[in-house]
Amino acid sequence: MTGSPRLLNDAASRWLLAGLGMLILVVPLLNLAVPETSPFHLSTYMVSLFGKYLCLALLALALDLVWGYAGILSLGHGAFFALGGYAMGMYLMRQIGSRGVYGNPLLPDFMVFLNWQELPWYWYGFDNFFFAALMVALVPGVLAFAFGWFAFRSRVTGVYLSIITQALAYALMLAFFRNDMGFGGNNGLTDFKELLGFSLTSAATKNGLFVGSGLALIAGFLLCRWVVVSRLGRVLVAVRDAESRTRFMGYRVEHYKLFVFVLSAVLAGIAGALYVPQVGIINPGEFAPLASIEVVVWVAVGGRGYLYGAIVGALLVNYAKTWFTGAFPEIWLFLLGGLFVVSTLFLPRGVVGLFGQRRQPPPSAATGGNN
């Protein structure tokens, strides 16, 4: 192929988008249109669960963009996810108003309980949805820019960069655990009532959030595909495979890394914002380094460097996690760990590597998607 590479020139990407599109259409129909007495009826709980999976798949996609194509193994990507979630949680808390336990229209319940007298300045504006939506992308993006600016200019790479990203997530977790930070401390933000005037307990709202999560995942995948099949993507792969040589050829490596790192952080923040109203809570546990390491497991199991592999891995592992916790509550952690070990030993290219990719590297990673 000559000229500009096509966005969806591989069958796997087309199949993925078709599957996601079908899921977006079928799940709400099975919940809203099929009677509860029918064996084909899908419960509202399952709709929220599937929506949660889609949000986590978007987070995995964000990590694969930086790890699979730029070689940046971030062990703190859960921090960007959590920051986006907190931005949405703050908006949802402001929407509670006088319906809280203490009936204070200006302060969230946890602030009243802690004897706060006025709303902190950094909560201003979060009563407006569009301001909150801007913060969902801006806060993780600015943090990623500040972190990446110093890390990449200092040429911190490899395991050292991974450790620093993990330290960043851990530091944020400790900060958000503090009650005097004004984010709910250990309990976080919860007891949400409505989003844009729609009750979060209604089936219609849950289906709307599910569809929104699916559309965000599709848009995120197309954006990432556009990046990796372009000249920018080929430079990123060159940075991943031979950073010193790429730098010697005149490329400003730190600029490419910084761009993709910020973009990935914004996608993670959007995933967190969609996740929070569907699970009903956001707390400092989302910053925990273990949460970020789990995302790495999803990408590795699905297949690093394919984009669609990250989505498949996130959906597969999280479904397995849900099933294991119900069927084997005492040993599910061992089973989940065993799944990762088996994938690492016998599926070095992940699950998607089983389907016609055994003898060749990921198409986008090798040639920018032009094969």
N, C-alpha and C positions, 0 to 999 in steps of 0.2 A: 504494500500500500504506500502511495506517495502522498505528499501534501499533509494537511492537518489530520491527525488521527481521529477516527470516529469515537464518540463518547461510549457507545455500547457495541463494540465490535466483537465481543466474546459472548458465547451462548450462555455461560454461567450468570453473567450480569443480567441478561435479559430474563432468564428463568427466575432469578431472585426478585426482580422488580415485578414480574408477573405474579409470583407467589405472594408478595407483599400486597399487591393490588387486590388480589382475590381475597386475602385475609381481611383487608379493610372493608370489603363489601359483605363478606359472608358472616363475620362475627356479629356485627350489629343486627343483621337479619335474623340470625338464630336466636338472638336475645330478645329482640323487640317484636318480631313478627311471628315467631313460632310459639304456640301455647306451652305453658309450663308443664302440662300433662304429656306433651310429646317427648319421646326419647331423644329427639334432635334439638330440644331446647337447650340453650347455653345460659347458665346462670350469670347474674350480674357480677358475682364474685370472680368468675372465670374471665369475664371481660376485663375487669380491673387487673387481674393477674397477667393476662396477655398484654395489656397496655404497659404494665411494669416491665415485662420482658422486652418490649420494643424500645423502651427508654434505655435499658441496659445495653441493648444491641447498638444503639447510637453512641453510647459511651465507649463500647469496644471498638466501633468503627473509628472514633476519634483517636484512640490509642494506636490502632493499626496504621493510621496515616503517618504518625511520627516514628513509630517503631519499625514497621514493615518497610517503609520507603526512605526514611531519613536515618535509620539506625539509632534513634533516640529512645532508649528504654526508660520510660518515665514510670517510676514506682510511686508517684504521688498524684496521678491523674484524678484520683477520687476527690482531691481537694477542689479542683475546678468544678466537678460534678456537684459537690456539696455547696459551694458558693452560689452556683446557679439555683440550687434548691433553696438555700436560705433567702435569696432575693425574692423568689416566688412565695416562700413561707411568710416573709414579712408583709407582702401585699395581702395574703390571705388572712393574716392576723389583724390587719387594719380593717378588713371587711367585716369582722365580727362585731365591732362597735359595742353597743350596750347589751348585746346578747351573751356576753361572757358571764362567768360565775359571779363576778363582783359588780357587774352592770356599769362599769366605767366606760364611757364612749370614746375616751381619748387614749387610754393606756391598756395594753394587753394584760391579761390576768396575772401573768408571772411578774410583771412590773408592779402591779398593785400589791401582790403578795410580798414583794421585797421592799415595799414602802418607797418606791420611786415616786417623785412628785411631778415630773414632767417627762415628756417623750424626748429621748436623745436626738440630737440634731441629725444623726445619720439614719434615722427612721423617717425624716421628712421626705415627702414625695411618694412614699410607698402606698399611699391611699389611692394613687393613680395607676391604673394598669399599664399604660404605655411607658411611664417612668420605670415601673418595676421590670417590664420586658426589656427596656434598654439596659438596666442594671444586670439583668440575667446574662447578657453578653459582655457588657463593659467591664464588670468587676473581674471575672475570670480572665478576660483578655488583657486587662491592664496588669494584673498580677503576673500572667505568663510573659508579657512583654518585659516587665521590670526584671523578673527572674532570668529570662532568656538573654536579655541584653548583657547582663554581667557574666552569666555562665558561658555563653557562646563566645563572647569577646575574649574571655580568659582561656578559651580553648579547653574547657573542662569536658571530657568525653568519657565514654565507657562506664565502668562500674562506679566511678567517682560521681558522675552526673546522676546516675540512678540513686545513689545514696543521698545526694543533696536533695533530689526531688522528694524522696521519702522523708527526709528531715523537715522539709517544708510542710508536708502534709501533717506530720506529727506535731509540729509547732502550732499549726492552726487548730488542730484538735485540742491541744492543751489550752489554747487561748479561748476557744469557744466553750470549753467546759466551765469557765469562770462565770459566776453569776453577775459580776460587775461589768461584764462585756456588753450586757444588754441583749443577749440572743437566747435567753431561756436556760442557760447553763446546761446541766446534765440532761434535763428533760427536753430541751430543744423547743421547737414550735409545733403546736398541734391544736386539736379541737377546731379545725377549720369548718366554716359553715357554707360558703358559697364562692363561686368564681364568676365574675362578670354578671352577677345577679342570679346565676343558676345554682341551685342547690347541689352540693357535691355528693349528696346521698341518693339522688335520683338516677334511675337507670339511663335516662337520656343524656345526662351530663357525663356519666361514666363512659357511655358509648362515644360521645363527642371527644372526650379526652383520648380514648383509644384511637379513634380515627386521626386526631391531631398528632398523636405519637407516631402512627404509621406514616403519615404524610411527611413529618419531620425526618424520619429515618430515610425515606425515599429521597427527599431533597438533599439530606446530608450525604447519602451515597453518591448521588449525581454530582454534587460539588466536589467530593473527594476524587471521583473518577475523572472529572475535568482537570483537576490538579495533576493527577499521576500520569495521565496520557499526554499531557502537554510537555513542552520543552522544560518547564519548571520541574515536572515529575522526573524527567530523565536526569536533570542535574541533581535532584535529591537522591536518586539511586546511586549516582556517581559519588556523591558525598558519603553515602552509606558504605559503599564498597571500597573507596579509595579517597579518603578525605584529603590527605596530603597532596596527592596528585591533582585532585580537582582544584585545590587552592593554588598549586603551582601553575595551573593553566590560566589563572587570572580571575577565577570566580570568587566573589565575596561569600565564602561559605557560611559565615555567621549570619548574614542577611537571609539566606535561604532557610537556614535552621530556625531563625527567629520567626519568620513568616509562618511556616508550617506549624510551629509550636503554638503560636497565638491562635491560629485558625482551629487547631485541635482543641485548645482550651475553651474556645467559644462554643464549639459543638458539644463539648462535655457539659458546659454550663446550661445549654439549652436542654440537654437530656435530663439534667437534675431538676430544672424548672418544670418539665412535663411529668417527672416522676413523683414529685411531692404531692400534688393534689390527688393523685391516684392511690397513694399509700397512706395519706393523711397525717404524715409526721416528717419532720426533719430534725435530726439531733447530731451532736458532735461525733457520734459513732461513724458517720459517713466519711469523716476525715481520716479514720484509722488506717494506718499503712496496710493492714491486712485486706481492707476493702480494695485498695489499689492493686495489690498483688493478685487478688481474685480476677481482676480485669485482664491482667497479663495471662492468667490461666485460660480465660475464655478465648483470647486471641490465639494462643498457642495451640489449643485443642482444635479450633476451627481451621486455622491455617494462616500464618502470618504472611503479609505481603500480597494478599489477594483482595482485600477489602470485604468481599462477600464472605470470605472465610471467617472474619471477625464476627460478622452478623450471625452466621451459622453457629459458631462456637458459643456466642453469648446465649442464643436461644436454646441450644442443646444442653449446655452446662446448667443453666438456671432451671430448665425444666427438670433435669436430673436431680438438681438440688431440692426442688419442691417434692419430687417423688420420693427421694431418699429420706427426707425428713419425716414423711408420713409413713412410709413402709418400714424404714429401719432407723428410728430416731436415735438409737444409742450408738450406731456405728456409721452414720451417714458421712461424717467427716473423713473417715478412713476410706469409704467408697469413693468419695469425691477426689481425695488425694490419689487413690489408685487409678482413677480415670485419667488424671493428669500424667501420672508416671507411664501408664500404658501408651498414651498418646505421644509422649516424648520419645519413648524407646522404639515404638513400632510405627508411628505415624509422624515422622519428622516434618512433613509438610502439612500436618493437620488432617482433619477429616476430609476437607475438600480435595486434598492431594490424592485421595483414592480414586477420584473420577477423572481418569485420563491425563493426570498430571505427574505420573510417577517418574518419568525420565527427564522432565524439563522443569526449569525454575518457573516461578509465577510469571505469567505473560507480561503483566504490567511492570514488574520489577526488572525483568530482563531486557525488554525492548520498548518500554513505554506503552505497551498495550497494542503494538502494531503487528502482532503475528496472527 
